[in-house]
Amino acid sequence: MIFPLGGLVLGALLGAYRAKSRGGNTADMAQYAAVFAMIFGVIGMFVMVIITRMYA
């Protein structure tokens, strides 16, 4: 359960940082944070499924 949640948090932080570094405003930062959080959350879910299948 920790991998998808960690992916969401890490993705949101990374997305907001990336938008800020490109000179984006608050709406840009929110959009980047949401998209990166979804991408990293899905990657985290795949990692969790793979690990669970390996040890189950």
Biopython code that builds the backbone (N, CA, C, O; Angstrom):
import numpy as np
from Bio.PDB.StructureBuilder import StructureBuilder

atoms = [
    (1, "MET", "N", (0.817, -1.194, 0.000)),
    (1, "MET", "CA", (0.000, 0.000, 0.000)),
    (1, "MET", "C", (0.863, 1.262, 0.000)),
    (1, "MET", "O", (0.388, 2.334, -0.374)),
    (2, "ILE", "N", (2.106, 1.145, 0.409)),
    (2, "ILE", "CA", (2.940, 2.322, 0.530)),
    (2, "ILE", "C", (3.459, 2.805, -0.824)),
    (2, "ILE", "O", (3.716, 3.997, -0.994)),
    (3, "PHE", "N", (3.616, 1.907, -1.779)),
    (3, "PHE", "CA", (4.176, 2.315, -3.068)),
    (3, "PHE", "C", (3.252, 3.243, -3.850)),
    (3, "PHE", "O", (3.733, 4.257, -4.357)),
    (4, "PRO", "N", (1.958, 2.962, -3.980)),
    (4, "PRO", "CA", (1.095, 3.920, -4.697)),
    (4, "PRO", "C", (0.977, 5.265, -3.981)),
    (4, "PRO", "O", (0.971, 6.315, -4.623)),
    (5, "LEU", "N", (0.883, 5.231, -2.649)),
    (5, "LEU", "CA", (0.786, 6.499, -1.918)),
    (5, "LEU", "C", (2.081, 7.295, -2.010)),
    (5, "LEU", "O", (2.065, 8.516, -2.166)),
    (6, "GLY", "N", (3.195, 6.593, -1.912)),
    (6, "GLY", "CA", (4.478, 7.266, -2.073)),
    (6, "GLY", "C", (4.637, 7.839, -3.464)),
    (6, "GLY", "O", (5.188, 8.926, -3.636)),
    (7, "GLY", "N", (4.150, 7.104, -4.465)),
    (7, "GLY", "CA", (4.192, 7.600, -5.830)),
    (7, "GLY", "C", (3.346, 8.850, -6.014)),
    (7, "GLY", "O", (3.737, 9.775, -6.726)),
    (8, "LEU", "N", (2.186, 8.874, -5.370)),
    (8, "LEU", "CA", (1.323, 10.053, -5.465)),
    (8, "LEU", "C", (2.007, 11.286, -4.876)),
    (8, "LEU", "O", (2.017, 12.356, -5.484)),
    (9, "VAL", "N", (2.571, 11.119, -3.698)),
    (9, "VAL", "CA", (3.219, 12.255, -3.035)),
    (9, "VAL", "C", (4.454, 12.709, -3.808)),
    (9, "VAL", "O", (4.638, 13.901, -4.057)),
    (10, "LEU", "N", (5.294, 11.752, -4.182)),
    (10, "LEU", "CA", (6.504, 12.090, -4.924)),
    (10, "LEU", "C", (6.167, 12.740, -6.265)),
    (10, "LEU", "O", (6.810, 13.709, -6.667)),
    (11, "GLY", "N", (5.165, 12.207, -6.950)),
    (11, "GLY", "CA", (4.761, 12.779, -8.233)),
    (11, "GLY", "C", (4.213, 14.186, -8.095)),
    (11, "GLY", "O", (4.506, 15.051, -8.921)),
    (12, "ALA", "N", (3.423, 14.423, -7.063)),
    (12, "ALA", "CA", (2.868, 15.765, -6.861)),
    (12, "ALA", "C", (3.976, 16.773, -6.568)),
    (12, "ALA", "O", (3.971, 17.883, -7.102)),
    (13, "LEU", "N", (4.916, 16.387, -5.726)),
    (13, "LEU", "CA", (6.022, 17.298, -5.420)),
    (13, "LEU", "C", (6.891, 17.559, -6.643)),
    (13, "LEU", "O", (7.280, 18.696, -6.907)),
    (14, "LEU", "N", (7.190, 16.505, -7.381)),
    (14, "LEU", "CA", (8.022, 16.654, -8.569)),
    (14, "LEU", "C", (7.316, 17.481, -9.645)),
    (14, "LEU", "O", (7.946, 18.309, -10.303)),
    (15, "GLY", "N", (6.028, 17.263, -9.822)),
    (15, "GLY", "CA", (5.275, 18.022, -10.812)),
    (15, "GLY", "C", (5.189, 19.498, -10.468)),
    (15, "GLY", "O", (5.349, 20.350, -11.342)),
    (16, "ALA", "N", (4.940, 19.808, -9.208)),
    (16, "ALA", "CA", (4.874, 21.212, -8.797)),
    (16, "ALA", "C", (6.232, 21.881, -8.952)),
    (16, "ALA", "O", (6.318, 23.033, -9.377)),
    (17, "TYR", "N", (7.285, 21.162, -8.610)),
    (17, "TYR", "CA", (8.639, 21.717, -8.759)),
    (17, "TYR", "C", (8.961, 21.975, -10.235)),
    (17, "TYR", "O", (9.540, 23.003, -10.587)),
    (18, "ARG", "N", (8.579, 21.032, -11.079)),
    (18, "ARG", "CA", (8.868, 21.188, -12.511)),
    (18, "ARG", "C", (8.120, 22.381, -13.110)),
    (18, "ARG", "O", (8.679, 23.133, -13.908)),
    (19, "ALA", "N", (6.846, 22.549, -12.719)),
    (19, "ALA", "CA", (6.083, 23.684, -13.229)),
    (19, "ALA", "C", (6.662, 24.998, -12.702)),
    (19, "ALA", "O", (6.733, 25.982, -13.438)),
    (20, "LYS", "N", (7.069, 25.017, -11.447)),
    (20, "LYS", "CA", (7.643, 26.231, -10.864)),
    (20, "LYS", "C", (8.961, 26.593, -11.552)),
    (20, "LYS", "O", (9.235, 27.767, -11.802)),
    (21, "SER", "N", (9.778, 25.571, -11.859)),
    (21, "SER", "CA", (11.059, 25.843, -12.497)),
    (21, "SER", "C", (10.893, 26.331, -13.936)),
    (21, "SER", "O", (11.783, 26.989, -14.475)),
    (22, "ARG", "N", (9.767, 26.014, -14.552)),
    (22, "ARG", "CA", (9.505, 26.499, -15.914)),
    (22, "ARG", "C", (8.773, 27.836, -15.922)),
    (22, "ARG", "O", (8.393, 28.332, -16.983)),
    (23, "GLY", "N", (8.576, 28.415, -14.750)),
    (23, "GLY", "CA", (7.946, 29.727, -14.665)),
    (23, "GLY", "C", (6.428, 29.687, -14.675)),
    (23, "GLY", "O", (5.796, 30.655, -15.100)),
    (24, "GLY", "N", (5.833, 28.611, -14.226)),
    (24, "GLY", "CA", (4.381, 28.486, -14.231)),
    (24, "GLY", "C", (3.731, 29.159, -13.041)),
    (24, "GLY", "O", (4.365, 29.379, -12.008)),
    (25, "ASN", "N", (2.464, 29.482, -13.197)),
    (25, "ASN", "CA", (1.727, 30.072, -12.092)),
    (25, "ASN", "C", (1.090, 28.962, -11.239)),
    (25, "ASN", "O", (1.410, 27.787, -11.416)),
    (26, "THR", "N", (0.214, 29.323, -10.338)),
    (26, "THR", "CA", (-0.370, 28.354, -9.403)),
    (26, "THR", "C", (-1.203, 27.297, -10.129)),
    (26, "THR", "O", (-1.164, 26.122, -9.765)),
    (27, "ALA", "N", (-1.949, 27.702, -11.140)),
    (27, "ALA", "CA", (-2.766, 26.737, -11.882)),
    (27, "ALA", "C", (-1.886, 25.733, -12.630)),
    (27, "ALA", "O", (-2.201, 24.545, -12.683)),
    (28, "ASP", "N", (-0.794, 26.210, -13.200)),
    (28, "ASP", "CA", (0.142, 25.309, -13.881)),
    (28, "ASP", "C", (0.751, 24.318, -12.900)),
    (28, "ASP", "O", (0.887, 23.133, -13.204)),
    (29, "MET", "N", (1.119, 24.814, -11.712)),
    (29, "MET", "CA", (1.704, 23.938, -10.700)),
    (29, "MET", "C", (0.701, 22.873, -10.258)),
    (29, "MET", "O", (1.073, 21.718, -10.054)),
    (30, "ALA", "N", (-0.561, 23.253, -10.111)),
    (30, "ALA", "CA", (-1.585, 22.294, -9.705)),
    (30, "ALA", "C", (-1.813, 21.240, -10.788)),
    (30, "ALA", "O", (-1.971, 20.057, -10.486)),
    (31, "GLN", "N", (-1.829, 21.669, -12.035)),
    (31, "GLN", "CA", (-2.049, 20.729, -13.130)),
    (31, "GLN", "C", (-0.874, 19.754, -13.262)),
    (31, "GLN", "O", (-1.082, 18.548, -13.395)),
    (32, "TYR", "N", (0.331, 20.260, -13.227)),
    (32, "TYR", "CA", (1.505, 19.386, -13.301)),
    (32, "TYR", "C", (1.531, 18.426, -12.123)),
    (32, "TYR", "O", (1.833, 17.244, -12.288)),
    (33, "ALA", "N", (1.214, 18.934, -10.926)),
    (33, "ALA", "CA", (1.216, 18.081, -9.736)),
    (33, "ALA", "C", (0.185, 16.961, -9.871)),
    (33, "ALA", "O", (0.465, 15.821, -9.502)),
    (34, "ALA", "N", (-0.994, 17.268, -10.389)),
    (34, "ALA", "CA", (-2.031, 16.246, -10.540)),
    (34, "ALA", "C", (-1.625, 15.179, -11.553)),
    (34, "ALA", "O", (-1.796, 13.984, -11.309)),
    (35, "VAL", "N", (-1.093, 15.612, -12.676)),
    (35, "VAL", "CA", (-0.712, 14.656, -13.727)),
    (35, "VAL", "C", (0.458, 13.783, -13.279)),
    (35, "VAL", "O", (0.431, 12.566, -13.462)),
    (36, "PHE", "N", (1.467, 14.389, -12.702)),
    (36, "PHE", "CA", (2.612, 13.612, -12.229)),
    (36, "PHE", "C", (2.202, 12.668, -11.103)),
    (36, "PHE", "O", (2.707, 11.548, -11.026)),
    (37, "ALA", "N", (1.295, 13.104, -10.228)),
    (37, "ALA", "CA", (0.825, 12.235, -9.146)),
    (37, "ALA", "C", (0.106, 11.013, -9.709)),
    (37, "ALA", "O", (0.299, 9.902, -9.215)),
    (38, "MET", "N", (-0.719, 11.204, -10.733)),
    (38, "MET", "CA", (-1.410, 10.062, -11.340)),
    (38, "MET", "C", (-0.426, 9.099, -11.991)),
    (38, "MET", "O", (-0.548, 7.884, -11.837)),
    (39, "ILE", "N", (0.535, 9.632, -12.708)),
    (39, "ILE", "CA", (1.520, 8.776, -13.389)),
    (39, "ILE", "C", (2.326, 7.982, -12.375)),
    (39, "ILE", "O", (2.464, 6.766, -12.505)),
    (40, "PHE", "N", (2.857, 8.660, -11.370)),
    (40, "PHE", "CA", (3.678, 7.978, -10.379)),
    (40, "PHE", "C", (2.839, 7.038, -9.512)),
    (40, "PHE", "O", (3.344, 6.011, -9.059)),
    (41, "GLY", "N", (1.568, 7.370, -9.273)),
    (41, "GLY", "CA", (0.687, 6.478, -8.524)),
    (41, "GLY", "C", (0.437, 5.177, -9.268)),
    (41, "GLY", "O", (0.428, 4.108, -8.657)),
    (42, "VAL", "N", (0.235, 5.252, -10.575)),
    (42, "VAL", "CA", (0.035, 4.042, -11.379)),
    (42, "VAL", "C", (1.313, 3.207, -11.410)),
    (42, "VAL", "O", (1.254, 1.981, -11.312)),
    (43, "ILE", "N", (2.463, 3.859, -11.544)),
    (43, "ILE", "CA", (3.730, 3.127, -11.511)),
    (43, "ILE", "C", (3.900, 2.443, -10.159)),
    (43, "ILE", "O", (4.322, 1.288, -10.094)),
    (44, "GLY", "N", (3.573, 3.151, -9.080)),
    (44, "GLY", "CA", (3.659, 2.561, -7.749)),
    (44, "GLY", "C", (2.729, 1.380, -7.578)),
    (44, "GLY", "O", (3.074, 0.418, -6.892)),
    (45, "MET", "N", (1.549, 1.433, -8.193)),
    (45, "MET", "CA", (0.620, 0.312, -8.106)),
    (45, "MET", "C", (1.171, -0.909, -8.839)),
    (45, "MET", "O", (1.054, -2.033, -8.351)),
    (46, "PHE", "N", (1.769, -0.693, -10.003)),
    (46, "PHE", "CA", (2.381, -1.805, -10.722)),
    (46, "PHE", "C", (3.516, -2.425, -9.915)),
    (46, "PHE", "O", (3.659, -3.648, -9.876)),
    (47, "VAL", "N", (4.318, -1.589, -9.277)),
    (47, "VAL", "CA", (5.403, -2.106, -8.435)),
    (47, "VAL", "C", (4.838, -2.941, -7.294)),
    (47, "VAL", "O", (5.364, -4.010, -6.983)),
    (48, "MET", "N", (3.764, -2.455, -6.670)),
    (48, "MET", "CA", (3.148, -3.191, -5.573)),
    (48, "MET", "C", (2.599, -4.536, -6.045)),
    (48, "MET", "O", (2.762, -5.541, -5.352)),
    (49, "VAL", "N", (1.959, -4.572, -7.197)),
    (49, "VAL", "CA", (1.411, -5.819, -7.726)),
    (49, "VAL", "C", (2.533, -6.800, -8.046)),
    (49, "VAL", "O", (2.423, -7.987, -7.740)),
    (50, "ILE", "N", (3.599, -6.319, -8.653)),
    (50, "ILE", "CA", (4.722, -7.197, -8.988)),
    (50, "ILE", "C", (5.346, -7.771, -7.729)),
    (50, "ILE", "O", (5.623, -8.969, -7.667)),
    (51, "ILE", "N", (5.571, -6.938, -6.729)),
    (51, "ILE", "CA", (6.158, -7.429, -5.475)),
    (51, "ILE", "C", (5.226, -8.419, -4.785)),
    (51, "ILE", "O", (5.680, -9.438, -4.266)),
    (52, "THR", "N", (3.935, -8.131, -4.775)),
    (52, "THR", "CA", (2.974, -9.030, -4.139)),
    (52, "THR", "C", (2.926, -10.375, -4.868)),
    (52, "THR", "O", (2.857, -11.424, -4.227)),
    (53, "ARG", "N", (2.960, -10.350, -6.161)),
    (53, "ARG", "CA", (2.926, -11.604, -6.930)),
    (53, "ARG", "C", (4.203, -12.426, -6.745)),
    (53, "ARG", "O", (4.159, -13.656, -6.797)),
    (54, "MET", "N", (5.329, -11.765, -6.534)),
    (54, "MET", "CA", (6.575, -12.483, -6.350)),
    (54, "MET", "C", (6.609, -13.258, -5.040)),
    (54, "MET", "O", (7.200, -14.336, -4.969)),
    (55, "TYR", "N", (5.976, -12.710, -4.001)),
    (55, "TYR", "CA", (6.059, -13.305, -2.674)),
    (55, "TYR", "C", (4.772, -13.988, -2.231)),
    (55, "TYR", "O", (4.678, -14.420, -1.082)),
    (56, "ALA", "N", (3.794, -14.096, -3.094)),
    (56, "ALA", "CA", (2.538, -14.740, -2.703)),
    (56, "ALA", "C", (2.444, -16.160, -3.216)),
    (56, "ALA", "O", (1.446, -16.840, -2.972)),
]
sb = StructureBuilder()
sb.init_structure("model")
sb.init_model(0)
sb.init_chain("A")
sb.init_seg("    ")
for serial, (resi, resn, name, xyz) in enumerate(atoms, 1):
    if name == "N":
        sb.init_residue(resn, " ", resi, " ")
    sb.init_atom(name, np.array(xyz, "f"), 0.0, 1.0, " ", f" {name:<3s}", serial, name[0])
structure = sb.get_structure()
